[in-house]
Amino acid sequence: MLERLAIKNIALIESADIEFGANLNILSGETGSGKSVILDSLNFVLGSKADKNMIRYGAAEASVRGEFSVAPGSAAAKALEELDIESDGELIITRKYNTEGKGSIKLNGNTVTAGMLKTVSQHLVDVYGQSEHFALLSESNQLSVIDGLCGNEILPIKEKLSSYISNKRECAEKLRRLGGDEAERARRLDLLSYQIKEIDDAALSATEEDELIAKRRIIDNTERIASAVGGALAALNGDGGSSDGISVARRLMAGVSEFGDDYSSVADRLEAAAAEIQDIADTLSDMEDGLDFDEQEARRVEDRLDLIRSLKKKYGATVEAILEFREKAGAEYDLLSDCDEIAGKLTAEIAELNGKIYAECKKLTAIRREHAEKFCKAVVGELKSLNISGARFSVEFAGYDENTADLSSANGSDKVQFMFSANAGEPLKPMNKVISGGELSRFMLAMKTCLKDVNGISTYVFDEIDAGISGVTARSVAEKFVAISKNTQVIAVSHLPQICAAGDKNFLISKAEHGGVTTTSVRELVGDEKIGEIIRLTGGGDTEAARRHAAELIAQYK
């Protein structure tokens, strides 16, 4: 349970230190005094999202410290063990947050993340306020309530469902790799056959694209190349060209080669140069002869490059990638062509698993129905004591069979809806269609009363769930708070004198201005102060009769 809550610099609270009792704790005060700030601070220390706007104006940092007693073997104690955090029955949570958006969280002095904190705090406190009205109307949350009633009884079933569904996914993935069922496999084989034929018909080679691109460059520049080749040939073989000059020089040096090795060497080099120039000239001549523009060849090159571009868009960014795709497609085609037996076994295994999943879903439904029926009777009993004498409540389960069941969820195939009628003679209808705000508050209180021994939570927090009720109903709500608080700590924010009178510990939240600064304070009411607060809540004057009435209210719950 929550033993102490120390708050610093949250909203209008500069400092507050609240020591809660083990039973019924009531927080009251004028509207706008800051009662909600106390619960915001509690939510903050339990792990809710931090916001710089929560920091008191002018302060650099806000902090909240929560001190809890934790029973050995409880879910909270086990969560601490899993985090390797020691506890001797006491849990201290300290959380800070500054204006720079930085914060820290410690559990018994150990620094933890917000996620780690929530794994522990979810077992400590159940905070219920007006926002939970809407959560209760959600069908998915309604199923969670029923599962909470079932407790550990349904865990083995959910474990089996999870295992079967995991095995089914593996089989389905293997079957997918085999092309799925027979019809899917036939479609896949047709596609692979077309792809393989298209690539094979193209008869690609790894170097072809580069060769085609080089050839296209030559075709595109034929005129320029022809001009260069012709000019070079003329420079070598034309009148007065290089060949003539080399020939004259060669003859002259041959005539004096007998006079020394130097002259003979130059004559030999000129002979070699003359032969090389002639060879170059012959090559240029062959080039010139082969440079005729072939329009048909040009079209063939472009068509071929277009084909390669088309295949690259479908099968890969390069010719190598296309050829690799062809290899994989061929391997898959061979596998699919000869896998009927394997596919048949996988299909049969999936069918068998579906049967097992369906059977477990039916078991889960049966257990849920049993607990739901008991729960409905208990809630109706509590509602009658909360002055909804004609209340009827049931949990409607949507039917399903092997063809309509959801066989893919470890949570089973159930869809439930809370059905409610507040008045005799009125038919049951979905709760979100017929229940009023005051009725929903009482319904939640009735539900919490029925759940107090099954969810393992040691502290219930109620934020003004008494809104919209008064008179005899208010007394009934107070009595429910008292009943719950015998086994579970209750912290309730209220504005009703009946509930204030029922409190074992009462705290007054008030707001005051000093020196132009507004602050909220929290103090425990002692002695006759509780009587004064009840008189304030009733709206009457502080008379002897009012004091007697307040004392009588208090005496009713003692």
TIMARTOR-624026 format. One record per residue (C-alpha): residue number from 1; residue in three letters; x, y, z. Coordinates in pm, 1 decimal. Layout:
k_r_px_py_pz
NUM_ALA_X_Y_Z
...
This chain:
k_r_px_py_pz
1_MET_0.0_0.0_0.0
2_LEU_96.6_366.9_-32.7
3_GLU_225.5_488.1_301.5
4_ARG_361.5_829.2_213.2
5_LEU_364.2_1074.5_-76.4
6_ALA_610.7_1366.0_-70.9
7_ILE_558.6_1631.8_-340.1
8_LYS_782.7_1923.9_-432.7
9_ASN_714.7_2194.1_-694.7
10_ILE_423.9_2026.1_-873.7
11_ALA_177.9_2283.0_-1016.0
12_LEU_70.8_2505.5_-722.8
13_ILE_218.2_2273.3_-459.1
14_GLU_551.2_2400.4_-328.1
15_SER_581.3_2119.5_-76.7
16_ALA_346.7_1856.3_60.8
17_ASP_407.6_1548.6_272.4
18_ILE_108.7_1314.1_304.4
19_GLU_106.7_1004.4_526.4
20_PHE_-181.4_779.3_422.3
21_GLY_-360.0_524.2_639.0
22_ALA_-416.0_159.6_560.9
23_ASN_-792.5_191.8_511.6
24_LEU_-1010.8_473.3_375.2
25_ASN_-834.4_801.5_298.1
26_ILE_-1048.3_1094.2_180.2
27_LEU_-916.5_1406.0_3.9
28_SER_-1155.9_1700.3_-4.7
29_GLY_-1147.2_2074.0_-67.5
30_GLU_-1296.9_2359.8_-259.3
31_THR_-1333.9_2326.8_-637.6
32_GLY_-1006.2_2437.7_-798.0
33_SER_-807.3_2396.3_-478.4
34_GLY_-575.9_2140.5_-638.9
35_LYS_-717.0_1799.0_-547.7
36_SER_-634.1_1671.0_-895.7
37_VAL_-270.8_1778.1_-848.6
38_ILE_-231.9_1515.1_-576.8
39_LEU_-343.3_1243.1_-817.2
40_ASP_-131.7_1388.0_-1098.1
41_SER_168.1_1364.7_-864.9
42_LEU_81.6_1004.5_-779.7
43_ASN_47.3_916.2_-1147.1
44_PHE_382.2_1086.2_-1212.4
45_VAL_565.9_880.4_-951.7
46_LEU_397.0_565.9_-1086.1
47_GLY_540.2_627.0_-1433.9
48_SER_301.0_845.7_-1633.1
49_LYS_443.9_1075.7_-1900.6
50_ALA_629.5_1378.3_-1765.8
51_ASP_549.7_1730.3_-1880.9
52_LYS_741.9_2052.3_-1812.7
53_ASN_409.3_2230.3_-1759.4
54_MET_363.7_2035.6_-1434.4
55_ILE_664.3_2210.4_-1275.5
56_ARG_566.3_2494.5_-1042.0
57_TYR_623.4_2837.0_-1195.1
58_GLY_966.8_2971.2_-1099.6
59_ALA_1105.0_2631.3_-994.1
60_ALA_1380.0_2450.3_-1183.5
61_GLU_1279.3_2096.9_-1088.8
62_ALA_979.5_1897.8_-967.7
63_SER_1002.7_1578.1_-765.1
64_VAL_774.4_1319.2_-608.6
65_ARG_866.9_1045.5_-362.4
66_GLY_632.0_755.3_-298.5
67_GLU_685.4_509.0_-15.1
68_PHE_504.3_175.5_-44.6
69_SER_486.1_-136.9_166.0
70_VAL_518.6_-449.8_-49.4
71_ALA_404.2_-792.4_69.3
72_PRO_653.3_-1080.1_20.4
73_GLY_560.0_-1296.8_-276.7
74_SER_330.7_-1029.5_-424.5
75_ALA_338.3_-943.6_-793.3
76_ALA_518.1_-616.8_-711.0
77_ALA_783.5_-802.7_-508.8
78_LYS_836.4_-1049.7_-794.6
79_ALA_870.3_-760.0_-1042.5
80_LEU_1141.7_-609.3_-820.4
81_GLU_1323.5_-943.1_-810.0
82_GLU_1319.4_-961.0_-1189.8
83_LEU_1486.6_-617.8_-1196.7
84_ASP_1741.6_-745.7_-940.7
85_ILE_1633.3_-479.0_-691.0
86_GLU_1638.2_-572.4_-321.9
87_SER_1341.6_-499.9_-97.0
88_ASP_1275.5_-580.0_268.5
89_GLY_905.0_-510.8_232.9
90_GLU_952.9_-143.3_154.5
91_LEU_959.8_18.9_-189.2
92_ILE_1064.3_380.3_-236.1
93_ILE_1009.0_540.3_-575.3
94_THR_1172.9_877.6_-638.0
95_ARG_1113.3_1062.7_-961.4
96_LYS_1246.3_1403.7_-1067.8
97_TYR_1195.0_1618.1_-1377.5
98_ASN_1345.1_1958.3_-1463.2
99_THR_1265.9_2247.0_-1696.7
100_GLU_1525.8_2122.6_-1946.5
101_GLY_1318.7_1810.3_-2002.6
102_LYS_1559.2_1582.6_-1816.9
103_GLY_1459.0_1350.6_-1537.3
104_SER_1555.8_1057.2_-1322.0
105_ILE_1374.1_761.0_-1166.2
106_LYS_1498.4_550.1_-876.4
107_LEU_1357.3_234.9_-717.7
108_ASN_1508.8_176.6_-373.5
109_GLY_1803.9_387.7_-485.9
110_ASN_1851.6_203.4_-814.8
111_THR_1824.2_411.9_-1132.1
112_VAL_1565.3_268.5_-1371.5
113_THR_1379.8_366.6_-1689.0
114_ALA_1011.4_463.6_-1708.3
115_GLY_940.2_127.0_-1871.0
116_MET_1108.4_-61.3_-1585.7
117_LEU_915.7_148.6_-1333.1
118_LYS_582.5_56.0_-1491.6
119_THR_657.8_-316.3_-1467.8
120_VAL_653.4_-266.8_-1090.0
121_SER_400.8_16.1_-1041.6
122_GLN_126.1_-162.2_-1237.0
123_HIS_101.3_-400.8_-940.7
124_LEU_87.8_-127.3_-675.4
125_VAL_-198.9_111.6_-744.8
126_ASP_-519.9_106.5_-947.8
127_VAL_-617.0_465.4_-1028.1
128_TYR_-976.7_511.6_-1134.3
129_GLY_-1112.7_847.6_-1248.2
130_GLN_-1357.9_991.6_-1496.3
131_SER_-1135.0_891.6_-1791.2
132_GLU_-1177.8_524.5_-1699.7
133_HIS_-1549.3_558.1_-1780.0
134_PHE_-1456.5_554.3_-2145.6
135_ALA_-1203.2_271.4_-2105.9
136_LEU_-1471.1_50.0_-1953.0
137_LEU_-1696.1_105.8_-2255.8
138_SER_-1431.3_-39.2_-2489.3
139_GLU_-1508.0_-401.4_-2579.3
140_SER_-1138.6_-497.9_-2575.5
141_ASN_-1109.5_-367.2_-2218.7
142_GLN_-1425.1_-553.0_-2121.9
143_LEU_-1264.2_-880.5_-2231.3
144_SER_-957.9_-790.7_-2023.9
145_VAL_-1181.3_-754.9_-1717.2
146_ILE_-1318.3_-1105.9_-1772.0
147_ASP_-967.6_-1246.0_-1818.6
148_GLY_-864.3_-1078.5_-1494.5
149_LEU_-1140.1_-1273.6_-1320.1
150_CYS_-1020.4_-1599.7_-1476.7
151_GLY_-668.3_-1541.4_-1343.0
152_ASN_-415.0_-1821.6_-1381.9
153_GLU_-679.6_-2069.4_-1492.5
154_ILE_-658.4_-1952.8_-1853.3
155_LEU_-280.6_-1910.3_-1873.9
156_PRO_-207.9_-2272.9_-1985.1
157_ILE_-468.9_-2238.3_-2260.7
158_LYS_-320.3_-1910.4_-2383.7
159_GLU_27.4_-2068.5_-2377.7
160_LYS_-99.1_-2357.8_-2592.2
161_LEU_-268.5_-2114.2_-2830.6
162_SER_52.7_-1915.1_-2862.3
163_SER_251.5_-2232.5_-2936.3
164_TYR_1.9_-2365.3_-3192.7
165_ILE_-23.2_-2029.1_-3368.5
166_SER_355.0_-1998.8_-3382.4
167_ASN_379.7_-2347.8_-3539.1
168_LYS_105.8_-2257.1_-3786.1
169_ARG_293.9_-1943.4_-3891.2
170_GLU_606.8_-2151.0_-3953.9
171_CYS_410.5_-2398.1_-4168.6
172_ALA_242.7_-2115.0_-4357.3
173_GLU_581.0_-1955.6_-4426.0
174_LYS_720.7_-2285.5_-4556.0
175_LEU_411.8_-2328.8_-4770.6
176_ARG_450.4_-1972.8_-4898.3
177_ARG_806.1_-2052.2_-5004.0
178_LEU_663.6_-2351.7_-5188.5
179_GLY_419.0_-2125.7_-5367.9
180_GLY_123.6_-2161.3_-5131.1
181_ASP_-164.9_-2394.8_-5207.7
182_GLU_-206.5_-2578.3_-5539.4
183_ALA_-375.6_-2286.2_-5717.5
184_GLU_-120.7_-2034.2_-5590.9
185_ARG_162.4_-2268.4_-5685.2
186_ALA_23.0_-2304.7_-6040.0
187_ARG_5.8_-1926.2_-6076.7
188_ARG_360.5_-1894.5_-5948.5
189_LEU_486.2_-2160.2_-6189.1
190_ASP_322.5_-1978.5_-6482.0
191_LEU_491.2_-1653.7_-6383.4
192_LEU_830.3_-1818.1_-6333.8
193_SER_798.2_-1995.5_-6669.4
194_TYR_729.6_-1665.7_-6845.5
195_GLN_1019.8_-1491.0_-6669.1
196_ILE_1264.9_-1771.0_-6744.4
197_LYS_1163.2_-1782.3_-7112.2
198_GLU_1190.1_-1404.5_-7146.7
199_ILE_1544.4_-1400.7_-7008.4
200_ASP_1654.5_-1711.3_-7198.5
201_ASP_1517.3_-1575.5_-7529.0
202_ALA_1728.5_-1264.0_-7478.7
203_ALA_2046.3_-1481.0_-7477.9
204_LEU_2240.4_-1227.6_-7270.9
205_SER_2612.0_-1233.2_-7208.6
206_ALA_2789.7_-1055.3_-6926.8
207_THR_2994.6_-830.4_-7162.2
208_GLU_2734.9_-768.6_-7433.0
209_GLU_2594.3_-442.7_-7297.6
210_ASP_2937.2_-276.8_-7280.8
211_GLU_3015.4_-394.3_-7634.3
212_LEU_2684.2_-260.6_-7766.1
213_ILE_2736.2_76.0_-7597.4
214_ALA_3084.7_100.0_-7752.7
215_LYS_2946.3_10.7_-8096.4
216_ARG_2670.1_268.9_-8063.8
217_ARG_2927.5_536.1_-7986.2
218_ILE_3111.3_451.2_-8304.4
219_ILE_2788.4_460.8_-8507.5
220_ASP_2692.0_795.3_-8355.3
221_ASN_3035.8_939.2_-8440.9
222_THR_3095.1_774.9_-8783.5
223_GLU_3140.6_1105.4_-8968.8
224_ARG_3390.9_1241.1_-8721.1
225_ILE_3586.6_913.6_-8716.0
226_ALA_3591.0_895.8_-9098.2
227_SER_3726.9_1248.0_-9120.3
228_ALA_4002.0_1171.2_-8870.8
229_VAL_4100.0_842.5_-9036.3
230_GLY_4102.7_996.4_-9385.9
231_GLY_4312.5_1292.7_-9271.0
232_ALA_4562.0_1068.6_-9095.2
233_LEU_4589.6_845.9_-9404.2
234_ALA_4651.8_1147.8_-9626.5
235_ALA_4918.2_1277.8_-9389.7
236_LEU_5101.1_949.5_-9417.9
237_ASN_5055.1_847.8_-9782.4
238_GLY_4967.3_1174.7_-9960.0
239_ASP_5208.4_1372.2_-10181.9
240_GLY_5482.7_1504.7_-9957.0
241_GLY_5348.4_1300.6_-9671.6
242_SER_5537.0_1118.3_-9399.7
243_SER_5594.6_804.4_-9610.6
244_ASP_5774.5_1004.9_-9880.8
245_GLY_5994.3_1186.8_-9628.2
246_ILE_6088.3_864.9_-9449.6
247_SER_6170.3_696.2_-9783.1
248_VAL_6405.5_981.7_-9887.2
249_ALA_6580.1_978.8_-9548.0
250_ARG_6611.3_599.2_-9556.4
251_ARG_6779.5_603.7_-9903.9
252_LEU_7019.3_878.2_-9805.7
253_MET_7134.4_706.4_-9485.8
254_ALA_7163.1_369.5_-9658.8
255_GLY_7419.6_529.0_-9894.8
256_VAL_7654.2_619.0_-9607.3
257_SER_7594.9_326.2_-9375.1
258_GLU_7925.0_169.4_-9480.9
259_PHE_8117.2_448.9_-9311.8
260_GLY_8034.9_358.8_-8958.4
261_ASP_7801.8_182.7_-8715.0
262_ASP_7625.9_507.2_-8617.8
263_TYR_7515.9_571.7_-8975.3
264_SER_7423.1_207.8_-9022.7
265_SER_7210.6_214.1_-8703.6
266_VAL_7014.6_523.3_-8815.5
267_ALA_6960.2_362.2_-9158.2
268_ASP_6815.1_51.6_-8987.0
269_ARG_6585.3_261.0_-8768.3
270_LEU_6456.3_450.8_-9071.2
271_GLU_6391.0_117.9_-9240.6
272_ALA_6185.8_4.6_-8938.6
273_ALA_6000.5_339.3_-8925.7
274_ALA_5914.2_312.4_-9294.4
275_ALA_5770.2_-38.3_-9234.7
276_GLU_5570.6_78.7_-8926.9
277_ILE_5428.0_379.8_-9111.5
278_GLN_5323.9_158.5_-9397.5
279_ASP_5156.5_-81.9_-9155.2
280_ILE_4971.2_208.6_-8988.4
281_ALA_4864.8_336.6_-9328.7
282_ASP_4730.5_-7.0_-9422.8
283_THR_4535.5_-22.5_-9091.2
284_LEU_4388.5_323.2_-9152.1
285_SER_4293.5_219.3_-9502.6
286_ASP_4110.0_-85.9_-9366.7
287_MET_3933.4_136.8_-9111.9
288_GLU_3827.3_375.2_-9384.3
289_ASP_3687.7_90.7_-9590.8
290_GLY_3486.8_-39.4_-9290.0
291_LEU_3333.6_295.3_-9186.8
292_ASP_3033.8_284.5_-9414.9
293_PHE_2718.8_373.8_-9202.2
294_ASP_2493.5_66.5_-9172.9
295_GLU_2143.7_183.3_-9073.0
296_GLN_2025.9_-173.6_-9018.3
297_GLU_2314.3_-242.8_-8777.9
298_ALA_2245.0_81.0_-8594.6
299_ARG_1880.9_-21.6_-8548.0
300_ARG_1987.1_-368.5_-8427.6
301_VAL_2218.0_-214.2_-8165.0
302_GLU_1944.4_18.8_-8035.0
303_ASP_1685.3_-259.5_-8026.7
304_ARG_1921.6_-479.9_-7835.6
305_LEU_2001.1_-207.5_-7581.6
306_ASP_1626.8_-137.2_-7541.6
307_LEU_1568.7_-504.9_-7467.5
308_ILE_1842.1_-505.4_-7201.5
309_ARG_1699.6_-188.5_-7044.6
310_SER_1354.6_-349.3_-7029.1
311_LEU_1490.0_-662.8_-6863.5
312_LYS_1686.4_-453.3_-6610.6
313_LYS_1366.5_-277.4_-6502.6
314_LYS_1205.7_-614.8_-6431.7
315_TYR_1483.1_-832.8_-6299.9
316_GLY_1785.4_-632.7_-6182.4
317_ALA_1997.8_-321.7_-6219.5
318_THR_2271.4_-498.4_-6419.6
319_VAL_2302.6_-781.2_-6670.0
320_GLU_2474.0_-981.5_-6396.7
321_ALA_2172.5_-926.5_-6170.6
322_ILE_1935.8_-1040.3_-6448.0
323_LEU_2134.5_-1358.0_-6498.4
324_GLU_2135.9_-1416.3_-6119.4
325_PHE_1757.5_-1369.8_-6112.6
326_ARG_1729.1_-1626.7_-6391.5
327_GLU_1931.3_-1875.6_-6189.7
328_LYS_1713.6_-1831.0_-5878.7
329_ALA_1392.4_-1843.2_-6080.9
330_GLY_1505.6_-2167.1_-6240.4
331_ALA_1585.3_-2319.1_-5900.5
332_GLU_1243.4_-2211.6_-5762.3
333_TYR_1066.9_-2346.8_-6071.1
334_ASP_1238.0_-2683.4_-6028.3
335_LEU_1140.1_-2688.2_-5657.8
336_LEU_775.8_-2596.2_-5718.5
337_SER_746.9_-2845.1_-6000.0
338_ASP_830.8_-3127.4_-5764.2
339_CYS_685.9_-3029.1_-5422.1
340_ASP_327.1_-3151.6_-5424.9
341_GLU_395.5_-3405.7_-5152.0
342_ILE_567.8_-3152.7_-4922.1
343_ALA_294.4_-2893.3_-4980.6
344_GLY_29.2_-3151.5_-4906.3
345_LYS_189.5_-3239.2_-4572.4
346_LEU_218.6_-2870.8_-4473.3
347_THR_-143.9_-2805.0_-4570.8
348_ALA_-257.2_-3101.5_-4363.9
349_GLU_-44.8_-2985.9_-4067.3
350_ILE_-199.1_-2637.1_-4084.0
351_ALA_-548.2_-2791.0_-4088.5
352_GLU_-460.5_-3004.1_-3785.6
353_LEU_-323.8_-2700.5_-3597.7
354_ASN_-638.7_-2504.0_-3681.2
355_GLY_-839.7_-2782.7_-3523.5
356_LYS_-628.7_-2770.6_-3207.9
357_ILE_-651.6_-2390.9_-3192.5
358_TYR_-1028.8_-2404.8_-3229.8
359_ALA_-1053.9_-2661.7_-2950.1
360_GLU_-848.9_-2443.1_-2714.5
361_CYS_-1058.3_-2137.9_-2810.0
362_LYS_-1371.3_-2326.5_-2706.8
363_LYS_-1212.9_-2421.1_-2372.6
364_LEU_-1114.5_-2058.3_-2317.0
365_THR_-1467.7_-1942.4_-2398.4
366_ALA_-1618.8_-2191.5_-2154.6
367_ILE_-1398.2_-2070.5_-1867.5
368_ARG_-1466.7_-1706.5_-1951.1
369_ARG_-1841.5_-1768.1_-1960.7
370_GLU_-1834.4_-1939.3_-1622.1
371_HIS_-1647.0_-1655.5_-1452.9
372_ALA_-1848.5_-1390.7_-1638.8
373_GLU_-2173.7_-1537.6_-1512.7
374_LYS_-2054.4_-1529.7_-1149.7
375_PHE_-1918.0_-1179.3_-1199.4
376_CYS_-2248.4_-1051.9_-1340.3
377_LYS_-2442.2_-1187.4_-1040.6
378_ALA_-2197.6_-1027.7_-798.4
379_VAL_-2204.3_-690.2_-975.5
380_VAL_-2586.4_-688.6_-988.3
381_GLY_-2591.8_-756.9_-614.0
382_GLU_-2359.9_-463.7_-550.8
383_LEU_-2561.3_-236.7_-784.0
384_LYS_-2880.7_-313.5_-593.5
385_SER_-2707.7_-204.1_-273.0
386_LEU_-2608.2_115.8_-458.2
387_ASN_-2975.2_198.2_-521.7
388_ILE_-3004.3_66.8_-875.8
389_SER_-3267.8_-183.0_-768.3
390_GLY_-3376.1_-276.9_-1120.9
391_ALA_-3021.4_-330.0_-1246.5
392_ARG_-2948.4_-617.4_-1480.2
393_PHE_-2605.9_-689.7_-1618.6
394_SER_-2469.9_-961.2_-1846.2
395_VAL_-2168.8_-1030.9_-2061.2
396_GLU_-2272.0_-1118.7_-2416.1
397_PHE_-2035.3_-1349.8_-2603.7
398_ALA_-2040.6_-1334.0_-2984.1
399_GLY_-2090.1_-1681.2_-3127.0
400_TYR_-1842.8_-1845.6_-3359.5
401_ASP_-1779.2_-2179.3_-3528.6
402_GLU_-1485.6_-2343.9_-3705.1
403_ASN_-1547.0_-2129.9_-4015.1
404_THR_-1583.4_-1793.0_-3841.2
405_ALA_-1344.1_-1832.2_-3546.8
406_ASP_-1035.1_-1613.2_-3523.9
407_LEU_-761.3_-1876.5_-3528.9
408_SER_-469.5_-1631.4_-3533.6
409_SER_-482.0_-1477.2_-3185.5
410_ALA_-336.5_-1617.6_-2864.4
411_ASN_-618.6_-1431.5_-2689.1
412_GLY_-874.3_-1666.1_-2837.2
413_SER_-1169.3_-1595.3_-3060.9
414_ASP_-1400.8_-1427.0_-2811.7
415_LYS_-1564.4_-1090.3_-2859.8
416_VAL_-1764.3_-974.0_-2561.2
417_GLN_-1996.2_-687.4_-2487.2
418_PHE_-2120.2_-566.5_-2150.5
419_MET_-2500.1_-545.9_-2161.4
420_PHE_-2683.7_-332.3_-1907.7
421_SER_-3030.1_-222.2_-1802.8
422_ALA_-3086.9_9.2_-1506.8
423_ASN_-3464.0_-14.5_-1501.0
424_ALA_-3705.5_-303.9_-1465.2
425_GLY_-3888.2_-385.2_-1786.8
426_GLU_-3614.9_-233.9_-2005.0
427_PRO_-3421.2_-474.2_-2231.3
428_LEU_-3050.4_-528.3_-2195.6
429_LYS_-2854.4_-305.4_-2431.8
430_PRO_-2482.2_-239.0_-2489.3
431_MET_-2352.8_-47.5_-2189.5
432_ASN_-2216.1_240.0_-2398.6
433_LYS_-2565.9_300.4_-2536.7
434_VAL_-2773.0_319.4_-2218.0
435_ILE_-2568.8_388.1_-1903.3
436_SER_-2557.7_738.9_-1754.6
437_GLY_-2257.9_902.3_-1590.1
438_GLY_-2387.5_850.7_-1236.9
439_GLU_-2482.4_490.4_-1311.1
440_LEU_-2142.7_424.5_-1465.5
441_SER_-1969.4_560.1_-1155.2
442_ARG_-2170.6_321.8_-938.7
443_PHE_-2110.5_36.8_-1182.5
444_MET_-1734.4_93.1_-1160.8
445_LEU_-1752.4_97.7_-782.2
446_ALA_-1955.7_-224.2_-784.5
447_MET_-1704.1_-383.0_-1020.6
448_LYS_-1406.8_-273.0_-806.3
449_THR_-1581.8_-419.5_-501.0
450_CYS_-1614.4_-754.5_-679.8
451_LEU_-1254.5_-744.3_-799.9
452_LYS_-1090.3_-639.2_-474.9
453_ASP_-977.9_-993.0_-389.3
454_VAL_-865.2_-1108.6_-734.3
455_ASN_-637.8_-847.5_-892.7
456_GLY_-362.3_-833.1_-628.8
457_ILE_-366.0_-450.3_-617.6
458_SER_-314.2_-314.5_-265.7
459_THR_-427.1_44.4_-328.4
460_TYR_-736.3_176.8_-506.7
461_VAL_-755.5_543.4_-598.8
462_PHE_-1092.8_697.6_-690.0
463_ASP_-1101.9_1043.2_-844.7
464_GLU_-1446.5_1197.7_-784.9
465_ILE_-1639.6_895.6_-906.9
466_ASP_-1919.2_1018.0_-681.1
467_ALA_-1997.2_1295.8_-932.7
468_GLY_-2365.9_1312.2_-1015.0
469_ILE_-2491.5_1127.9_-704.9
470_SER_-2630.4_1239.5_-369.5
471_GLY_-2855.1_1141.5_-83.5
472_VAL_-2912.0_772.1_-15.9
473_THR_-2691.7_674.7_-310.1
474_ALA_-2403.9_878.4_-168.1
475_ARG_-2434.7_686.1_157.8
476_SER_-2431.4_356.4_-32.7
477_VAL_-2113.6_463.0_-215.3
478_ALA_-1954.7_554.3_117.7
479_GLU_-2045.7_212.2_255.8
480_LYS_-1883.2_46.8_-48.1
481_PHE_-1567.5_246.6_11.0
482_VAL_-1567.5_126.7_370.7
483_ALA_-1621.0_-234.5_263.8
484_ILE_-1338.0_-223.3_10.6
485_SER_-1103.1_-47.5_252.1
486_LYS_-1124.2_-332.6_504.4
487_ASN_-892.0_-537.2_279.6
488_THR_-755.9_-279.3_34.2
489_GLN_-626.3_71.4_92.8
490_VAL_-859.8_330.8_-63.7
491_ILE_-767.6_688.0_-151.6
492_ALA_-1067.9_887.8_-274.6
493_VAL_-1112.2_1244.8_-389.6
494_SER_-1467.3_1346.2_-300.8
495_HIS_-1701.7_1642.2_-250.2
496_LEU_-1977.6_1452.3_-67.1
497_PRO_-2022.0_1485.9_311.0
498_GLN_-2132.4_1121.2_345.7
499_ILE_-1804.3_996.8_197.4
500_CYS_-1599.7_1247.3_395.8
501_ALA_-1770.0_1120.3_712.2
502_ALA_-1673.7_758.6_629.2
503_GLY_-1300.3_835.2_605.0
504_ASP_-1051.5_681.4_844.9
505_LYS_-810.9_959.0_753.0
506_ASN_-919.9_1288.5_604.5
507_PHE_-705.8_1542.5_423.3
508_LEU_-800.2_1896.4_329.0
509_ILE_-660.3_2049.7_11.0
510_SER_-672.9_2428.4_17.4
511_LYS_-540.7_2715.0_-190.2
512_ALA_-410.7_3047.1_-55.5
513_GLU_-230.5_3357.3_-178.0
514_HIS_70.9_3503.8_1.4
515_GLY_269.5_3794.9_-134.2
516_GLY_117.4_3762.9_-478.4
517_VAL_199.9_3390.1_-502.4
518_THR_-72.9_3123.7_-498.8
519_THR_7.3_2788.1_-339.2
520_THR_-182.7_2468.4_-262.4
521_SER_-137.9_2294.5_71.3
522_VAL_-242.2_1956.3_208.7
523_ARG_-300.1_1879.4_575.6
524_GLU_-462.9_1603.6_773.7
525_LEU_-784.3_1695.5_952.9
526_VAL_-768.2_1620.3_1323.1
527_GLY_-1026.8_1636.4_1598.0
528_ASP_-1325.8_1856.0_1524.8
529_GLU_-1170.8_1973.2_1195.4
530_LYS_-1337.5_1679.6_1020.8
531_ILE_-1674.7_1795.7_1151.3
532_GLY_-1601.9_2142.1_1014.7
533_GLU_-1524.7_2002.5_670.0
534_ILE_-1846.6_1797.6_666.3
535_ILE_-2041.6_2113.4_754.6
536_ARG_-1869.2_2296.3_466.4
537_LEU_-1956.4_2016.4_222.8
538_THR_-2321.9_2021.2_328.0
539_GLY_-2332.3_2392.3_254.3
540_GLY_-2489.5_2489.1_589.0
541_GLY_-2374.6_2724.8_861.1
542_ASP_-2158.0_2622.7_1156.1
543_THR_-2441.9_2571.8_1405.7
544_GLU_-2485.3_2330.9_1691.9
545_ALA_-2743.4_2138.7_1487.6
546_ALA_-2502.6_2116.7_1193.4
547_ARG_-2231.2_1984.3_1422.9
548_ARG_-2464.2_1721.7_1568.8
549_HIS_-2563.5_1615.2_1217.3
550_ALA_-2196.4_1587.7_1110.9
551_ALA_-2115.2_1384.7_1421.1
552_GLU_-2406.4_1154.0_1350.0
553_LEU_-2281.0_1102.8_993.6
554_ILE_-1938.7_1004.4_1124.8
555_ALA_-2088.5_771.9_1384.3
556_GLN_-2277.3_578.2_1117.3
557_TYR_-1950.0_441.0_979.5
558_LYS_-1778.5_357.2_1305.5
